[in-house]
Amino acid sequence: MAIQEYVTKLIKAVCNKVIKKNKGFLPARPASFATVYHNKEFMEGGFAAAKRTSSVGTHLQRLRPESSRSTSFISEMVLLQCCKTEEDGGVQAALLRRISWLNVRQIQATLNAFAAILADGSVVTWGGPRYGGDSSGVQDQLKDVQQIQASSRAFAAILGDGSVVTWGDACRGGDTSGVQDRLANVQHIQANPNAFAAILGDGSVVSWGDAISGGDNTVVQDKLKHVQQIQSSHGAFAAITGDGSVVTWGDAHHGGDSSAVQDQLKNVRAIQASSFAFAALLGDGSVVTWGLSLHGGDSLAVQDQLKHVHEIQATASAFAAIRADGSVVTWGVDGRGGDSSAVKEKLTNLRHIQSNPDAFAAILADGSVVSWGAGRCGGDSSAVQGQLKDVQQIQATHGAFAAILCDGSVVTWGDAKLGGDSTVVQDQLKNVQQIQATHGALAGAFAAVLGDGSVVTWGDARCGGDSSAVQGQLKNASRWP
């Protein structure tokens, strides 16, 4: 079986599975299915099938990494070559001219700096030195890096052996000396602007950074067992445990105290957070909120509408819930996305919502975009509405949005100083696969990873918008023809 034919069947399988599992997840005519490469079940099945196909199996086995943690990275190499091109909805694979090892695997950002994980597990940083843009002090430790998380001014990297390396502002989590001996077999790290929380292999949690913001979890340490996931507001953490209950800690004014709704927090499926509040999605599709009322902690006014919810997104002071029928329910500060009445008629058949602190941008099933909230921060997308077609994903800085279209190009809108104007690099923004952003309140920048593994940046230079100093390192690494 030819590689093209095999990958075509592979792509059909994953698309059918994703569409069935997540109704409306894929647009009517996407040109790239890069967005589905994290489907672990599919990739494991795909590699198993590859073993049964001699020629293709050999190629895929040669590409498969030693570490299972990198499976999604390698699967991306295959899926990025595949397109949906038939009018009847059929999926075809483009000719596989080559499969490359992309140099940049992941980009993460603080307020004013970026950190990129390269294919060899090393890390390149740029941007404001005080925000983690200078990693020279730990560069020799940054090997076999699997994942990076960021607070406002510091980074934390998980290595292949489950240990953690941090750098940046010590008060914001850049110093782990107080907990370093406990940071073993780390599976995942979550962060708020001032602290980090790590889930260990046994389901326990280690936190560090600013104590008031959740860097100290000793008060609830005995409750943090079998933790499945953690979410953060600007000054607190909320952890979902194995039995579906929730444990919170940190600043009570940021949602660190959930005692008022504790009896309702059962069978919790997911949690989302604004700056000062949390919203928990329960197994029956209902929602429970707590924290500062003004910032979304009180959902009483829309409680009867919060049914059959399957996704929640948040700005700094408002929430937006997508229901099973594709409609949206919003609450919180009106001017920051809590009031969606002006676009209510357009908010149907939603696929996904992205946000920055002051506005929402929703991708509809047809690939178009509807935005609301503070106009200057991207809540008004009328100037580029004609270009927002076949949108695959959206990323945001503090006051701007960047949308990747199906052809790999990018459309930006919002505050120009925060990355809303990409005209200087527009001709370079081709075959874009992912975008990351810094989140400074007064300035910001975007970084786009292209299909060849190179990186294009724009926005405020102080916030990482200028990557010229490290551009030589942000290039394609070894290739397998």
Buried (B, 14 or more C-beta within 10 A) or exposed (E): EEBBEBBBBBBBBBBEBBEEEBBBBBBEBBBBBBBBBBBEEBBEBBBEBBEEBEEBBEBBEEBBEEEEBBBBBBBBBBBBBBBBEEEEEEBBBBEBEEBBBBBBBBBBBBBBBBBBBBBEBBBBBBBBBBBBBBBEEBBEBBBBBBBBBBBBBBBBBBBBEBBBBBBBBBBBBBBBEEBBEBBBEBBBBBBBBBBBBBBBEEBBBBBBBBBBBBBBBEEBBEBBBEBBBBBBBBBBBBBBBEEBBBBBBBBBBBBBBBEEBBEBBBEBBBBBBBBBBBBBBBEEBBBBBBBBBBBBBBBEEBBEBBBBBBBBBBBBBBBBBBBEEBBBBBBBBBBBBBBBEEBBEBBBEBBBBBBBBBBBBBBBBEBBBBBBBBBBBBBBBEEBBEBBBBBBBBBBBBBBBBBBBBBBBBBBBBBBBBBBBBEEBBEBBBBBBBBBBBBBEBBBBBBBBBBBBBBBBBBBBBBBBBBEEBBEBBEBBEEEE
